[in-house]
């Protein structure tokens, strides 16, 4: 599976309004995730974004302490 071709396929599908398209890594193809029963709840996405923001803030705090020395 060529990563660049896969990303291009995803972007093309998303540009045409197919927002449920994703990568099926097991079968090495781009598929409709909703059609195959793959759903990710909004709570999971929100938790991931919150964790990423907290990690970024921690890195910035460490950087500020390091620069103060």
PyMOL commands that set and color helices and strands:
alter all, ss='L'
color gray80, all
select helices_A, chain A and resi 3-15+34-36+42-68
alter helices_A, ss='H'
color red, helices_A
select strands_A, chain A and resi 21-24+29-32
alter strands_A, ss='S'
color yellow, strands_A
deselect
rebuild
show_as cartoon
